[in-house]
Amino acid sequence: MDYRDHIVRDPKVGNGQPVLTVTRVMLRTVLASLAAGDDVDQILKSFPSLSREAVNAVISYAAASAEEDLPVPAVPSV
């Protein structure tokens, strides 16, 4: 899965913060939910505009950003 297919930066949405495509849900909001212990089903219930693939993309993004010695690729801009 390539998380860049699901996460974008758009200066017109969320002040340019990374959001999930076709939504206004910020990446950091989903990460905070995961950190609080919510599972994917709970997140999907809280944010019905998200898809399971989008939440999995957030998890992939977090995994990529945690890898040592590798820079995290930039989130594409709209």
PDB file of N, H, CA, C and O in Angstrom:
ATOM      1  N   MET A   1       0.835  -1.181   0.000  1.00  0.00           N
ATOM      2  CA  MET A   1       0.000   0.000   0.000  1.00  0.00           C
ATOM      3  C   MET A   1       0.883   1.249   0.000  1.00  0.00           C
ATOM      4  O   MET A   1       1.851   1.336   0.756  1.00  0.00           O
ATOM      5  N   ASP A   2       0.550   2.179  -0.827  1.00  0.00           N
ATOM      6  H   ASP A   2      -0.236   2.108  -1.442  1.00  0.00           H
ATOM      7  CA  ASP A   2       1.268   3.448  -0.867  1.00  0.00           C
ATOM      8  C   ASP A   2       0.397   4.501  -0.188  1.00  0.00           C
ATOM      9  O   ASP A   2      -0.615   4.936  -0.737  1.00  0.00           O
ATOM     10  N   TYR A   3       0.805   4.900   1.010  1.00  0.00           N
ATOM     11  H   TYR A   3       1.627   4.547   1.456  1.00  0.00           H
ATOM     12  CA  TYR A   3      -0.003   5.852   1.771  1.00  0.00           C
ATOM     13  C   TYR A   3      -0.190   7.177   1.037  1.00  0.00           C
ATOM     14  O   TYR A   3      -1.150   7.899   1.305  1.00  0.00           O
ATOM     15  N   ARG A   4       0.709   7.502   0.122  1.00  0.00           N
ATOM     16  H   ARG A   4       1.489   6.915  -0.096  1.00  0.00           H
ATOM     17  CA  ARG A   4       0.613   8.781  -0.602  1.00  0.00           C
ATOM     18  C   ARG A   4      -0.612   8.841  -1.502  1.00  0.00           C
ATOM     19  O   ARG A   4      -0.993   9.921  -1.954  1.00  0.00           O
ATOM     20  N   ASP A   5      -1.230   7.702  -1.768  1.00  0.00           N
ATOM     21  H   ASP A   5      -0.921   6.825  -1.401  1.00  0.00           H
ATOM     22  CA  ASP A   5      -2.476   7.688  -2.538  1.00  0.00           C
ATOM     23  C   ASP A   5      -3.662   8.143  -1.700  1.00  0.00           C
ATOM     24  O   ASP A   5      -4.731   8.422  -2.243  1.00  0.00           O
ATOM     25  N   HIS A   6      -3.488   8.220  -0.385  1.00  0.00           N
ATOM     26  H   HIS A   6      -2.620   7.993   0.057  1.00  0.00           H
ATOM     27  CA  HIS A   6      -4.602   8.516   0.518  1.00  0.00           C
ATOM     28  C   HIS A   6      -4.396   9.765   1.367  1.00  0.00           C
ATOM     29  O   HIS A   6      -5.333  10.224   2.020  1.00  0.00           O
ATOM     30  N   ILE A   7      -3.187  10.321   1.368  1.00  0.00           N
ATOM     31  H   ILE A   7      -2.426   9.948   0.838  1.00  0.00           H
ATOM     32  CA  ILE A   7      -2.875  11.461   2.229  1.00  0.00           C
ATOM     33  C   ILE A   7      -2.351  12.598   1.356  1.00  0.00           C
ATOM     34  O   ILE A   7      -1.438  12.404   0.553  1.00  0.00           O
ATOM     35  N   VAL A   8      -2.932  13.779   1.516  1.00  0.00           N
ATOM     36  H   VAL A   8      -3.674  13.936   2.168  1.00  0.00           H
ATOM     37  CA  VAL A   8      -2.511  14.941   0.732  1.00  0.00           C
ATOM     38  C   VAL A   8      -2.445  16.174   1.626  1.00  0.00           C
ATOM     39  O   VAL A   8      -2.995  16.203   2.727  1.00  0.00           O
ATOM     40  N   ARG A   9      -1.761  17.179   1.120  1.00  0.00           N
ATOM     41  H   ARG A   9      -1.315  17.155   0.226  1.00  0.00           H
ATOM     42  CA  ARG A   9      -1.761  18.509   1.729  1.00  0.00           C
ATOM     43  C   ARG A   9      -2.436  19.446   0.737  1.00  0.00           C
ATOM     44  O   ARG A   9      -2.085  19.478  -0.443  1.00  0.00           O
ATOM     45  N   ASP A  10      -3.391  20.193   1.220  1.00  0.00           N
ATOM     46  H   ASP A  10      -3.676  20.167   2.178  1.00  0.00           H
ATOM     47  CA  ASP A  10      -4.091  21.168   0.388  1.00  0.00           C
ATOM     48  C   ASP A  10      -4.205  22.439   1.212  1.00  0.00           C
ATOM     49  O   ASP A  10      -4.830  22.429   2.272  1.00  0.00           O
ATOM     50  N   PRO A  11      -3.616  23.530   0.748  1.00  0.00           N
ATOM     51  CA  PRO A  11      -3.662  24.761   1.540  1.00  0.00           C
ATOM     52  C   PRO A  11      -5.087  25.248   1.819  1.00  0.00           C
ATOM     53  O   PRO A  11      -5.296  26.057   2.723  1.00  0.00           O
ATOM     54  N   LYS A  12      -6.052  24.769   1.061  1.00  0.00           N
ATOM     55  H   LYS A  12      -5.882  24.112   0.326  1.00  0.00           H
ATOM     56  CA  LYS A  12      -7.443  25.176   1.253  1.00  0.00           C
ATOM     57  C   LYS A  12      -8.180  24.296   2.265  1.00  0.00           C
ATOM     58  O   LYS A  12      -9.312  24.596   2.646  1.00  0.00           O
ATOM     59  N   VAL A  13      -7.539  23.218   2.695  1.00  0.00           N
ATOM     60  H   VAL A  13      -6.620  22.974   2.386  1.00  0.00           H
ATOM     61  CA  VAL A  13      -8.175  22.287   3.641  1.00  0.00           C
ATOM     62  C   VAL A  13      -7.253  22.113   4.843  1.00  0.00           C
ATOM     63  O   VAL A  13      -6.092  21.731   4.691  1.00  0.00           O
ATOM     64  N   GLY A  14      -7.761  22.388   6.016  1.00  0.00           N
ATOM     65  H   GLY A  14      -8.704  22.698   6.139  1.00  0.00           H
ATOM     66  CA  GLY A  14      -6.990  22.172   7.238  1.00  0.00           C
ATOM     67  C   GLY A  14      -5.724  22.991   7.326  1.00  0.00           C
ATOM     68  O   GLY A  14      -4.745  22.563   7.938  1.00  0.00           O
ATOM     69  N   ASN A  15      -5.732  24.162   6.722  1.00  0.00           N
ATOM     70  H   ASN A  15      -6.527  24.509   6.225  1.00  0.00           H
ATOM     71  CA  ASN A  15      -4.550  25.041   6.737  1.00  0.00           C
ATOM     72  C   ASN A  15      -3.299  24.351   6.206  1.00  0.00           C
ATOM     73  O   ASN A  15      -2.187  24.645   6.643  1.00  0.00           O
ATOM     74  N   GLY A  16      -3.486  23.435   5.264  1.00  0.00           N
ATOM     75  H   GLY A  16      -4.390  23.196   4.909  1.00  0.00           H
ATOM     76  CA  GLY A  16      -2.349  22.764   4.655  1.00  0.00           C
ATOM     77  C   GLY A  16      -1.825  21.573   5.428  1.00  0.00           C
ATOM     78  O   GLY A  16      -0.821  20.980   5.036  1.00  0.00           O
ATOM     79  N   GLN A  17      -2.484  21.208   6.523  1.00  0.00           N
ATOM     80  H   GLN A  17      -3.300  21.690   6.842  1.00  0.00           H
ATOM     81  CA  GLN A  17      -2.084  20.022   7.274  1.00  0.00           C
ATOM     82  C   GLN A  17      -2.441  18.778   6.454  1.00  0.00           C
ATOM     83  O   GLN A  17      -3.400  18.815   5.683  1.00  0.00           O
ATOM     84  N   PRO A  18      -1.700  17.689   6.602  1.00  0.00           N
ATOM     85  CA  PRO A  18      -2.041  16.469   5.861  1.00  0.00           C
ATOM     86  C   PRO A  18      -3.440  15.972   6.236  1.00  0.00           C
ATOM     87  O   PRO A  18      -3.786  15.858   7.412  1.00  0.00           O
ATOM     88  N   VAL A  19      -4.227  15.682   5.207  1.00  0.00           N
ATOM     89  H   VAL A  19      -3.947  15.775   4.251  1.00  0.00           H
ATOM     90  CA  VAL A  19      -5.576  15.148   5.389  1.00  0.00           C
ATOM     91  C   VAL A  19      -5.735  13.913   4.529  1.00  0.00           C
ATOM     92  O   VAL A  19      -4.964  13.683   3.597  1.00  0.00           O
ATOM     93  N   LEU A  20      -6.757  13.114   4.855  1.00  0.00           N
ATOM     94  H   LEU A  20      -7.383  13.301   5.612  1.00  0.00           H
ATOM     95  CA  LEU A  20      -7.074  11.953   4.045  1.00  0.00           C
ATOM     96  C   LEU A  20      -7.846  12.440   2.819  1.00  0.00           C
ATOM     97  O   LEU A  20      -8.756  13.261   2.931  1.00  0.00           O
ATOM     98  N   THR A  21      -7.475  11.928   1.661  1.00  0.00           N
ATOM     99  H   THR A  21      -6.736  11.261   1.569  1.00  0.00           H
ATOM    100  CA  THR A  21      -8.098  12.376   0.413  1.00  0.00           C
ATOM    101  C   THR A  21      -9.610  12.227   0.461  1.00  0.00           C
ATOM    102  O   THR A  21     -10.146  11.306   1.076  1.00  0.00           O
ATOM    103  N   VAL A  22     -10.270  13.141  -0.194  1.00  0.00           N
ATOM    104  H   VAL A  22      -9.835  13.890  -0.694  1.00  0.00           H
ATOM    105  CA  VAL A  22     -11.725  13.189  -0.323  1.00  0.00           C
ATOM    106  C   VAL A  22     -12.412  13.370   1.039  1.00  0.00           C
ATOM    107  O   VAL A  22     -13.611  13.120   1.163  1.00  0.00           O
ATOM    108  N   THR A  23     -11.668  13.797   2.046  1.00  0.00           N
ATOM    109  H   THR A  23     -10.694  14.000   1.945  1.00  0.00           H
ATOM    110  CA  THR A  23     -12.247  14.080   3.353  1.00  0.00           C
ATOM    111  C   THR A  23     -11.589  15.339   3.882  1.00  0.00           C
ATOM    112  O   THR A  23     -10.696  15.903   3.249  1.00  0.00           O
ATOM    113  N   ARG A  24     -12.030  15.764   5.023  1.00  0.00           N
ATOM    114  H   ARG A  24     -12.756  15.306   5.537  1.00  0.00           H
ATOM    115  CA  ARG A  24     -11.375  16.850   5.740  1.00  0.00           C
ATOM    116  C   ARG A  24     -10.762  16.322   7.037  1.00  0.00           C
ATOM    117  O   ARG A  24     -10.401  17.097   7.922  1.00  0.00           O
ATOM    118  N   VAL A  25     -10.649  15.012   7.138  1.00  0.00           N
ATOM    119  H   VAL A  25     -10.942  14.382   6.419  1.00  0.00           H
ATOM    120  CA  VAL A  25     -10.107  14.382   8.346  1.00  0.00           C
ATOM    121  C   VAL A  25      -8.587  14.474   8.305  1.00  0.00           C
ATOM    122  O   VAL A  25      -7.942  14.001   7.369  1.00  0.00           O
ATOM    123  N   MET A  26      -8.031  15.094   9.344  1.00  0.00           N
ATOM    124  H   MET A  26      -8.554  15.478  10.104  1.00  0.00           H
ATOM    125  CA  MET A  26      -6.579  15.288   9.390  1.00  0.00           C
ATOM    126  C   MET A  26      -5.866  14.001   9.788  1.00  0.00           C
ATOM    127  O   MET A  26      -6.356  13.216  10.600  1.00  0.00           O
ATOM    128  N   LEU A  27      -4.717  13.818   9.200  1.00  0.00           N
ATOM    129  H   LEU A  27      -4.320  14.456   8.541  1.00  0.00           H
ATOM    130  CA  LEU A  27      -3.849  12.679   9.510  1.00  0.00           C
ATOM    131  C   LEU A  27      -3.603  12.597  11.007  1.00  0.00           C
ATOM    132  O   LEU A  27      -3.693  11.519  11.594  1.00  0.00           O
ATOM    133  N   ARG A  28      -3.295  13.721  11.625  1.00  0.00           N
ATOM    134  H   ARG A  28      -3.221  14.597  11.148  1.00  0.00           H
ATOM    135  CA  ARG A  28      -2.966  13.705  13.056  1.00  0.00           C
ATOM    136  C   ARG A  28      -4.152  13.286  13.915  1.00  0.00           C
ATOM    137  O   ARG A  28      -3.964  12.732  14.998  1.00  0.00           O
ATOM    138  N   THR A  29      -5.368  13.542  13.449  1.00  0.00           N
ATOM    139  H   THR A  29      -5.521  13.993  12.570  1.00  0.00           H
ATOM    140  CA  THR A  29      -6.556  13.122  14.193  1.00  0.00           C
ATOM    141  C   THR A  29      -6.660  11.602  14.225  1.00  0.00           C
ATOM    142  O   THR A  29      -6.962  11.013  15.262  1.00  0.00           O
ATOM    143  N   VAL A  30      -6.406  10.976  13.081  1.00  0.00           N
ATOM    144  H   VAL A  30      -6.161  11.456  12.238  1.00  0.00           H
ATOM    145  CA  VAL A  30      -6.461   9.510  13.021  1.00  0.00           C
ATOM    146  C   VAL A  30      -5.304   8.916  13.822  1.00  0.00           C
ATOM    147  O   VAL A  30      -5.488   7.922  14.525  1.00  0.00           O
ATOM    148  N   LEU A  31      -4.121   9.509  13.725  1.00  0.00           N
ATOM    149  H   LEU A  31      -3.972  10.316  13.154  1.00  0.00           H
ATOM    150  CA  LEU A  31      -2.989   9.029  14.522  1.00  0.00           C
ATOM    151  C   LEU A  31      -3.280   9.136  16.015  1.00  0.00           C
ATOM    152  O   LEU A  31      -2.938   8.237  16.782  1.00  0.00           O
ATOM    153  N   ALA A  32      -3.908  10.227  16.424  1.00  0.00           N
ATOM    154  H   ALA A  32      -4.186  10.957  15.800  1.00  0.00           H
ATOM    155  CA  ALA A  32      -4.255  10.395  17.840  1.00  0.00           C
ATOM    156  C   ALA A  32      -5.259   9.336  18.281  1.00  0.00           C
ATOM    157  O   ALA A  32      -5.162   8.818  19.394  1.00  0.00           O
ATOM    158  N   SER A  33      -6.210   9.013  17.429  1.00  0.00           N
ATOM    159  H   SER A  33      -6.289   9.433  16.525  1.00  0.00           H
ATOM    160  CA  SER A  33      -7.188   7.968  17.754  1.00  0.00           C
ATOM    161  C   SER A  33      -6.498   6.622  17.919  1.00  0.00           C
ATOM    162  O   SER A  33      -6.795   5.874  18.850  1.00  0.00           O
ATOM    163  N   LEU A  34      -5.580   6.319  17.016  1.00  0.00           N
ATOM    164  H   LEU A  34      -5.338   6.926  16.260  1.00  0.00           H
ATOM    165  CA  LEU A  34      -4.832   5.065  17.122  1.00  0.00           C
ATOM    166  C   LEU A  34      -3.993   5.046  18.401  1.00  0.00           C
ATOM    167  O   LEU A  34      -3.935   4.034  19.099  1.00  0.00           O
ATOM    168  N   ALA A  35      -3.352   6.162  18.698  1.00  0.00           N
ATOM    169  H   ALA A  35      -3.399   6.984  18.130  1.00  0.00           H
ATOM    170  CA  ALA A  35      -2.519   6.236  19.902  1.00  0.00           C
ATOM    171  C   ALA A  35      -3.352   6.091  21.169  1.00  0.00           C
ATOM    172  O   ALA A  35      -2.868   5.595  22.186  1.00  0.00           O
ATOM    173  N   ALA A  36      -4.605   6.526  21.099  1.00  0.00           N
ATOM    174  H   ALA A  36      -4.997   6.928  20.272  1.00  0.00           H
ATOM    175  CA  ALA A  36      -5.499   6.403  22.255  1.00  0.00           C
ATOM    176  C   ALA A  36      -6.047   4.992  22.414  1.00  0.00           C
ATOM    177  O   ALA A  36      -6.736   4.696  23.391  1.00  0.00           O
ATOM    178  N   GLY A  37      -5.742   4.118  21.454  1.00  0.00           N
ATOM    179  H   GLY A  37      -5.183   4.358  20.661  1.00  0.00           H
ATOM    180  CA  GLY A  37      -6.160   2.728  21.559  1.00  0.00           C
ATOM    181  C   GLY A  37      -7.371   2.360  20.728  1.00  0.00           C
ATOM    182  O   GLY A  37      -7.844   1.226  20.794  1.00  0.00           O
ATOM    183  N   ASP A  38      -7.883   3.306  19.942  1.00  0.00           N
ATOM    184  H   ASP A  38      -7.498   4.227  19.888  1.00  0.00           H
ATOM    185  CA  ASP A  38      -9.015   2.978  19.067  1.00  0.00           C
ATOM    186  C   ASP A  38      -8.567   2.009  17.983  1.00  0.00           C
ATOM    187  O   ASP A  38      -7.462   2.124  17.454  1.00  0.00           O
ATOM    188  N   ASP A  39      -9.432   1.053  17.657  1.00  0.00           N
ATOM    189  H   ASP A  39     -10.330   0.960  18.087  1.00  0.00           H
ATOM    190  CA  ASP A  39      -9.116   0.167  16.544  1.00  0.00           C
ATOM    191  C   ASP A  39      -9.741   0.741  15.260  1.00  0.00           C
ATOM    192  O   ASP A  39     -10.463   1.738  15.295  1.00  0.00           O
ATOM    193  N   VAL A  40      -9.450   0.099  14.158  1.00  0.00           N
ATOM    194  H   VAL A  40      -8.864  -0.711  14.130  1.00  0.00           H
ATOM    195  CA  VAL A  40      -9.895   0.615  12.859  1.00  0.00           C
ATOM    196  C   VAL A  40     -11.411   0.738  12.821  1.00  0.00           C
ATOM    197  O   VAL A  40     -11.929   1.732  12.314  1.00  0.00           O
ATOM    198  N   ASP A  41     -12.124  -0.230  13.337  1.00  0.00           N
ATOM    199  H   ASP A  41     -11.703  -1.038  13.749  1.00  0.00           H
ATOM    200  CA  ASP A  41     -13.590  -0.169  13.312  1.00  0.00           C
ATOM    201  C   ASP A  41     -14.123   1.017  14.113  1.00  0.00           C
ATOM    202  O   ASP A  41     -15.091   1.658  13.702  1.00  0.00           O
ATOM    203  N   GLN A  42     -13.500   1.311  15.250  1.00  0.00           N
ATOM    204  H   GLN A  42     -12.715   0.790  15.584  1.00  0.00           H
ATOM    205  CA  GLN A  42     -13.928   2.466  16.044  1.00  0.00           C
ATOM    206  C   GLN A  42     -13.676   3.764  15.286  1.00  0.00           C
ATOM    207  O   GLN A  42     -14.500   4.678  15.322  1.00  0.00           O
ATOM    208  N   ILE A  43     -12.551   3.846  14.607  1.00  0.00           N
ATOM    209  H   ILE A  43     -11.882   3.104  14.577  1.00  0.00           H
ATOM    210  CA  ILE A  43     -12.226   5.052  13.846  1.00  0.00           C
ATOM    211  C   ILE A  43     -13.205   5.223  12.695  1.00  0.00           C
ATOM    212  O   ILE A  43     -13.668   6.332  12.430  1.00  0.00           O
ATOM    213  N   LEU A  44     -13.521   4.135  12.014  1.00  0.00           N
ATOM    214  H   LEU A  44     -13.145   3.233  12.230  1.00  0.00           H
ATOM    215  CA  LEU A  44     -14.479   4.216  10.905  1.00  0.00           C
ATOM    216  C   LEU A  44     -15.862   4.635  11.395  1.00  0.00           C
ATOM    217  O   LEU A  44     -16.585   5.340  10.692  1.00  0.00           O
ATOM    218  N   LYS A  45     -16.222   4.212  12.576  1.00  0.00           N
ATOM    219  H   LYS A  45     -15.635   3.639  13.148  1.00  0.00           H
ATOM    220  CA  LYS A  45     -17.512   4.615  13.142  1.00  0.00           C
ATOM    221  C   LYS A  45     -17.495   6.099  13.501  1.00  0.00           C
ATOM    222  O   LYS A  45     -18.491   6.794  13.301  1.00  0.00           O
ATOM    223  N   SER A  46     -16.381   6.585  14.025  1.00  0.00           N
ATOM    224  H   SER A  46     -15.572   6.020  14.187  1.00  0.00           H
ATOM    225  CA  SER A  46     -16.256   7.993  14.400  1.00  0.00           C
ATOM    226  C   SER A  46     -16.147   8.918  13.196  1.00  0.00           C
ATOM    227  O   SER A  46     -16.587  10.067  13.246  1.00  0.00           O
ATOM    228  N   PHE A  47     -15.563   8.416  12.119  1.00  0.00           N
ATOM    229  H   PHE A  47     -15.206   7.483  12.078  1.00  0.00           H
ATOM    230  CA  PHE A  47     -15.341   9.216  10.909  1.00  0.00           C
ATOM    231  C   PHE A  47     -15.874   8.451   9.703  1.00  0.00           C
ATOM    232  O   PHE A  47     -15.098   7.829   8.977  1.00  0.00           O
ATOM    233  N   PRO A  48     -17.181   8.487   9.479  1.00  0.00           N
ATOM    234  CA  PRO A  48     -17.786   7.676   8.416  1.00  0.00           C
ATOM    235  C   PRO A  48     -17.313   8.039   7.005  1.00  0.00           C
ATOM    236  O   PRO A  48     -17.525   7.266   6.071  1.00  0.00           O
ATOM    237  N   SER A  49     -16.680   9.193   6.839  1.00  0.00           N
ATOM    238  H   SER A  49     -16.508   9.821   7.598  1.00  0.00           H
ATOM    239  CA  SER A  49     -16.175   9.553   5.511  1.00  0.00           C
ATOM    240  C   SER A  49     -14.884   8.818   5.163  1.00  0.00           C
ATOM    241  O   SER A  49     -14.440   8.849   4.016  1.00  0.00           O
ATOM    242  N   LEU A  50     -14.278   8.153   6.157  1.00  0.00           N
ATOM    243  H   LEU A  50     -14.639   8.128   7.090  1.00  0.00           H
ATOM    244  CA  LEU A  50     -13.037   7.414   5.916  1.00  0.00           C
ATOM    245  C   LEU A  50     -13.323   5.999   5.444  1.00  0.00           C
ATOM    246  O   LEU A  50     -14.352   5.405   5.767  1.00  0.00           O
ATOM    247  N   SER A  51     -12.387   5.483   4.676  1.00  0.00           N
ATOM    248  H   SER A  51     -11.552   5.966   4.413  1.00  0.00           H
ATOM    249  CA  SER A  51     -12.436   4.082   4.269  1.00  0.00           C
ATOM    250  C   SER A  51     -11.409   3.301   5.091  1.00  0.00           C
ATOM    251  O   SER A  51     -10.499   3.872   5.692  1.00  0.00           O
ATOM    252  N   ARG A  52     -11.581   2.007   5.098  1.00  0.00           N
ATOM    253  H   ARG A  52     -12.320   1.543   4.610  1.00  0.00           H
ATOM    254  CA  ARG A  52     -10.608   1.142   5.782  1.00  0.00           C
ATOM    255  C   ARG A  52      -9.224   1.333   5.151  1.00  0.00           C
ATOM    256  O   ARG A  52      -8.218   1.357   5.860  1.00  0.00           O
ATOM    257  N   GLU A  53      -9.171   1.469   3.833  1.00  0.00           N
ATOM    258  H   GLU A  53      -9.988   1.450   3.257  1.00  0.00           H
ATOM    259  CA  GLU A  53      -7.883   1.698   3.150  1.00  0.00           C
ATOM    260  C   GLU A  53      -7.227   2.986   3.627  1.00  0.00           C
ATOM    261  O   GLU A  53      -6.009   3.033   3.799  1.00  0.00           O
ATOM    262  N   ALA A  54      -8.021   4.027   3.841  1.00  0.00           N
ATOM    263  H   ALA A  54      -9.010   3.988   3.701  1.00  0.00           H
ATOM    264  CA  ALA A  54      -7.467   5.302   4.302  1.00  0.00           C
ATOM    265  C   ALA A  54      -6.843   5.157   5.686  1.00  0.00           C
ATOM    266  O   ALA A  54      -5.758   5.682   5.936  1.00  0.00           O
ATOM    267  N   VAL A  55      -7.525   4.447   6.586  1.00  0.00           N
ATOM    268  H   VAL A  55      -8.406   4.020   6.383  1.00  0.00           H
ATOM    269  CA  VAL A  55      -6.978   4.242   7.928  1.00  0.00           C
ATOM    270  C   VAL A  55      -5.710   3.391   7.842  1.00  0.00           C
ATOM    271  O   VAL A  55      -4.734   3.660   8.543  1.00  0.00           O
ATOM    272  N   ASN A  56      -5.721   2.383   7.001  1.00  0.00           N
ATOM    273  H   ASN A  56      -6.514   2.164   6.432  1.00  0.00           H
ATOM    274  CA  ASN A  56      -4.512   1.570   6.809  1.00  0.00           C
ATOM    275  C   ASN A  56      -3.376   2.408   6.231  1.00  0.00           C
ATOM    276  O   ASN A  56      -2.211   2.163   6.543  1.00  0.00           O
ATOM    277  N   ALA A  57      -3.696   3.390   5.398  1.00  0.00           N
ATOM    278  H   ALA A  57      -4.642   3.590   5.144  1.00  0.00           H
ATOM    279  CA  ALA A  57      -2.677   4.293   4.853  1.00  0.00           C
ATOM    280  C   ALA A  57      -2.042   5.107   5.973  1.00  0.00           C
ATOM    281  O   ALA A  57      -0.835   5.350   5.954  1.00  0.00           O
ATOM    282  N   VAL A  58      -2.839   5.529   6.943  1.00  0.00           N
ATOM    283  H   VAL A  58      -3.819   5.333   6.959  1.00  0.00           H
ATOM    284  CA  VAL A  58      -2.292   6.263   8.089  1.00  0.00           C
ATOM    285  C   VAL A  58      -1.328   5.373   8.871  1.00  0.00           C
ATOM    286  O   VAL A  58      -0.268   5.824   9.304  1.00  0.00           O
ATOM    287  N   ILE A  59      -1.700   4.126   9.044  1.00  0.00           N
ATOM    288  H   ILE A  59      -2.562   3.760   8.692  1.00  0.00           H
ATOM    289  CA  ILE A  59      -0.825   3.184   9.746  1.00  0.00           C
ATOM    290  C   ILE A  59       0.463   2.979   8.953  1.00  0.00           C
ATOM    291  O   ILE A  59       1.542   2.921   9.542  1.00  0.00           O
ATOM    292  N   SER A  60       0.369   2.871   7.637  1.00  0.00           N
ATOM    293  H   SER A  60      -0.508   2.918   7.159  1.00  0.00           H
ATOM    294  CA  SER A  60       1.560   2.736   6.784  1.00  0.00           C
ATOM    295  C   SER A  60       2.440   3.965   6.875  1.00  0.00           C
ATOM    296  O   SER A  60       3.665   3.855   6.917  1.00  0.00           O
ATOM    297  N   TYR A  61       1.822   5.138   6.906  1.00  0.00           N
ATOM    298  H   TYR A  61       0.826   5.227   6.872  1.00  0.00           H
ATOM    299  CA  TYR A  61       2.568   6.395   7.046  1.00  0.00           C
ATOM    300  C   TYR A  61       3.336   6.392   8.365  1.00  0.00           C
ATOM    301  O   TYR A  61       4.520   6.730   8.400  1.00  0.00           O
ATOM    302  N   ALA A  62       2.664   6.010   9.446  1.00  0.00           N
ATOM    303  H   ALA A  62       1.703   5.735   9.418  1.00  0.00           H
ATOM    304  CA  ALA A  62       3.311   5.986  10.755  1.00  0.00           C
ATOM    305  C   ALA A  62       4.479   5.002  10.772  1.00  0.00           C
ATOM    306  O   ALA A  62       5.531   5.290  11.342  1.00  0.00           O
ATOM    307  N   ALA A  63       4.290   3.846  10.147  1.00  0.00           N
ATOM    308  H   ALA A  63       3.435   3.612   9.684  1.00  0.00           H
ATOM    309  CA  ALA A  63       5.368   2.853  10.095  1.00  0.00           C
ATOM    310  C   ALA A  63       6.554   3.383   9.295  1.00  0.00           C
ATOM    311  O   ALA A  63       7.705   3.212   9.696  1.00  0.00           O
ATOM    312  N   ALA A  64       6.274   4.021   8.176  1.00  0.00           N
ATOM    313  H   ALA A  64       5.339   4.160   7.850  1.00  0.00           H
ATOM    314  CA  ALA A  64       7.359   4.571   7.347  1.00  0.00           C
ATOM    315  C   ALA A  64       8.105   5.675   8.083  1.00  0.00           C
ATOM    316  O   ALA A  64       9.326   5.782   7.972  1.00  0.00           O
ATOM    317  N   SER A  65       7.379   6.493   8.831  1.00  0.00           N
ATOM    318  H   SER A  65       6.387   6.406   8.922  1.00  0.00           H
ATOM    319  CA  SER A  65       8.032   7.602   9.526  1.00  0.00           C
ATOM    320  C   SER A  65       8.853   7.121  10.713  1.00  0.00           C
ATOM    321  O   SER A  65       9.730   7.838  11.194  1.00  0.00           O
ATOM    322  N   ALA A  66       8.575   5.914  11.187  1.00  0.00           N
ATOM    323  H   ALA A  66       7.862   5.331  10.796  1.00  0.00           H
ATOM    324  CA  ALA A  66       9.307   5.374  12.331  1.00  0.00           C
ATOM    325  C   ALA A  66      10.580   4.633  11.934  1.00  0.00           C
ATOM    326  O   ALA A  66      11.411   4.323  12.787  1.00  0.00           O
ATOM    327  N   GLU A  67      10.734   4.351  10.650  1.00  0.00           N
ATOM    328  H   GLU A  67      10.059   4.603   9.956  1.00  0.00           H
ATOM    329  CA  GLU A  67      11.924   3.617  10.222  1.00  0.00           C
ATOM    330  C   GLU A  67      13.175   4.478  10.413  1.00  0.00           C
ATOM    331  O   GLU A  67      13.191   5.666  10.092  1.00  0.00           O
ATOM    332  N   GLU A  68      14.219   3.843  10.945  1.00  0.00           N
ATOM    333  H   GLU A  68      14.207   2.878  11.206  1.00  0.00           H
ATOM    334  CA  GLU A  68      15.463   4.558  11.183  1.00  0.00           C
ATOM    335  C   GLU A  68      16.232   4.766   9.888  1.00  0.00           C
ATOM    336  O   GLU A  68      16.163   3.959   8.962  1.00  0.00           O
ATOM    337  N   ASP A  69      16.963   5.867   9.852  1.00  0.00           N
ATOM    338  H   ASP A  69      17.020   6.522  10.605  1.00  0.00           H
ATOM    339  CA  ASP A  69      17.877   6.174   8.761  1.00  0.00           C
ATOM    340  C   ASP A  69      17.202   6.402   7.409  1.00  0.00           C
ATOM    341  O   ASP A  69      17.891   6.524   6.397  1.00  0.00           O
ATOM    342  N   LEU A  70      15.891   6.460   7.370  1.00  0.00           N
ATOM    343  H   LEU A  70      15.331   6.361   8.193  1.00  0.00           H
ATOM    344  CA  LEU A  70      15.203   6.709   6.111  1.00  0.00           C
ATOM    345  C   LEU A  70      14.329   7.951   6.260  1.00  0.00           C
ATOM    346  O   LEU A  70      13.493   8.026   7.161  1.00  0.00           O
ATOM    347  N   PRO A  71      14.522   8.908   5.387  1.00  0.00           N
ATOM    348  CA  PRO A  71      13.635  10.075   5.460  1.00  0.00           C
ATOM    349  C   PRO A  71      12.240   9.672   5.004  1.00  0.00           C
ATOM    350  O   PRO A  71      12.084   8.823   4.126  1.00  0.00           O
ATOM    351  N   VAL A  72      11.242  10.279   5.598  1.00  0.00           N
ATOM    352  H   VAL A  72      11.368  10.969   6.311  1.00  0.00           H
ATOM    353  CA  VAL A  72       9.867  10.026   5.211  1.00  0.00           C
ATOM    354  C   VAL A  72       9.584  10.823   3.950  1.00  0.00           C
ATOM    355  O   VAL A  72       9.811  12.032   3.931  1.00  0.00           O
ATOM    356  N   PRO A  73       9.088  10.173   2.880  1.00  0.00           N
ATOM    357  CA  PRO A  73       8.764  10.898   1.674  1.00  0.00           C
ATOM    358  C   PRO A  73       7.708  11.957   1.972  1.00  0.00           C
ATOM    359  O   PRO A  73       6.833  11.756   2.814  1.00  0.00           O
ATOM    360  N   ALA A  74       7.799  13.063   1.287  1.00  0.00           N
ATOM    361  H   ALA A  74       8.510  13.226   0.603  1.00  0.00           H
ATOM    362  CA  ALA A  74       6.848  14.147   1.489  1.00  0.00           C
ATOM    363  C   ALA A  74       5.444  13.717   1.098  1.00  0.00           C
ATOM    364  O   ALA A  74       5.252  12.902   0.195  1.00  0.00           O
ATOM    365  N   VAL A  75       4.477  14.277   1.792  1.00  0.00           N
ATOM    366  H   VAL A  75       4.633  14.939   2.525  1.00  0.00           H
ATOM    367  CA  VAL A  75       3.078  14.058   1.443  1.00  0.00           C
ATOM    368  C   VAL A  75       2.796  14.933   0.227  1.00  0.00           C
ATOM    369  O   VAL A  75       3.138  16.116   0.229  1.00  0.00           O
ATOM    370  N   PRO A  76       2.176  14.371  -0.815  1.00  0.00           N
ATOM    371  CA  PRO A  76       1.939  15.167  -2.019  1.00  0.00           C
ATOM    372  C   PRO A  76       0.992  16.326  -1.763  1.00  0.00           C
ATOM    373  O   PRO A  76       0.070  16.224  -0.954  1.00  0.00           O
ATOM    374  N   SER A  77       1.228  17.414  -2.451  1.00  0.00           N
ATOM    375  H   SER A  77       1.977  17.496  -3.108  1.00  0.00           H
ATOM    376  CA  SER A  77       0.363  18.592  -2.377  1.00  0.00           C
ATOM    377  C   SER A  77      -0.619  18.564  -3.516  1.00  0.00           C
ATOM    378  O   SER A  77      -0.361  17.981  -4.569  1.00  0.00           O
ATOM    379  N   VAL A  78      -1.756  19.205  -3.293  1.00  0.00           N
ATOM    380  H   VAL A  78      -1.965  19.679  -2.437  1.00  0.00           H
ATOM    381  CA  VAL A  78      -2.782  19.296  -4.339  1.00  0.00           C
ATOM    382  C   VAL A  78      -2.486  20.505  -5.185  1.00  0.00           C
ATOM    383  O   VAL A  78      -3.218  20.788  -6.134  1.00  0.00           O
TER     384      VAL A  78
END
